[in-house]
Amino acid sequence: MAKRRVVVTGVGLVTPLGTGTEKTWNNICAGKSGVASITRFDASEFAAQIAAEVKDYNQEDHFDKKTAKHLDLFVQYGIVAARLAVEDSGLTINDDNCTRVGVITGCGIGGLPTIEKNHTAFTERGARRISPFFIPMAIPNMPSGHISMQIGAKGQNLSLSTACAAGTHAVGEAFRSIVYGDSDVVVTGGAESVICPLGVGGFASMKALSTRNDAPEEASRPFDKDRDGFIISEGSGILILEELEHALAREAKIYAEIIGYGASSDAYHIAAPPEDGEGAARCMKLALDDAGLAPEDIDYINAHGTSTPLNDRCETQAIKTVFGDHAYKLAISSTKSMTGHMLGAAGGIEAAFTALSIKGQIAPPTINLQNPSPECDLDYVPHAARKMEIRAALSNSFGFGGTNGVVIMKRFEG
């Protein structure tokens, strides 16, 4: 039986660079930063006082007050991004097709602000002050659950919690769900929002965050020798994946075709990758094999590129291992230089950026790359976006626990 083909027919984004796909993508291509001083709480006592907050989001534009009160922000972001993606795709979900439409999302942590708030209520005012909505607001599968309820999707309903690879794993598993015939359409991606004292404090205590507090817009600097940590971010990126014939039958627009997915484990350390990037390299190779491509067939990589000393060095080494001499011919960029690191949602927005890159034949920039690190000597598309031919592109995500995910897309050619 011929392998079912899978295409991207819709994109929805809620990011620190704007609510709405067009707004975010225009700012990405313009090389704008979404990083600023934290406004969500008083961060003056924290080592890291900067973050990439979603600045233009007003929940009352999307939900009534009662509904919003019972939805953690990460769930709200996921719902709004999914609505935008479904609208963008032109997809109609009805009684005839609802059981063939799935929802698979990724989330790294879940409703940490809700946990924080209810713990405070408990310790200060007692057990009876814990909200009955506490658990349904906090658990990581609530974006997928609420999205399915809102759009009437009755197919697979899954949530993956694989740290910073969760969004990519969700997209990859959605791809396979369609390839294997379990679904015809899957709404997929990631959602996250943990810019709160516990979230920032926890990552800061690991010394994982940048402390370039006096220059927020310059703080996320992947592959730069002066990088000092990642920028915590929030938002959601949702894609509509669709079986090709299903998409063609309704004359849907097509951004790109997904052709490969790889997943692997480092089996090495809770937070650090191995120096040789072996697990990441193996994951990229698995995705290439799944896609049936040679390394030379890839033109662009949306890198994990967190702006941490270890990740950027190890990812660069992994790319060299897989691509050999071709590594120096690749265009590679870290959009986290502009969005910050959205944790479990990162793979969702970066899969969306990869599809948009292929559709527009443009590689986004890596901003703030002023002094390239000696061990990071590839072409990271510094400073400005680049118009170029992108036949096929790869998107990397690597997470705590040594979990890795890679998806590959190509230009749709019928």
Secondary structure, DSSP 4 states (H G I P E B T S, - for coil): -PPPPEEEEEEEEEETTEESHHHHHHHHHTT----EE--SS--TTSS--EEB---S--GGGTS-HHHHHTS-HHHHHHHHHHHHHHHHHT----TTTGGGEEEEEE-SS--HHHHHHHHHHHHHH-GGGS-TTHHHHHSTTHHHHHHHHHHT--S-EEEE--GGGHHHHHHHHHHHHHHTTS-SEEEEEEEE---SHHHHHHHHHTT-B---TT-GGGT--TTBTT---B-BB-EEEEEEEEEHHHHHHTT----EEEEEEEEEE--S-SS---TT-HHHHHHHHHHHHHHT--GGG--EEE----S-HHHHHHHHHHHHHHHGGGGGGSEEE-THHHH-B-GGGHHHHHHHHHHHHHHHTEEPPBTT-SSB-TT--S---BSS-EE---SEEEEEEEETTTEEEEEEEE----
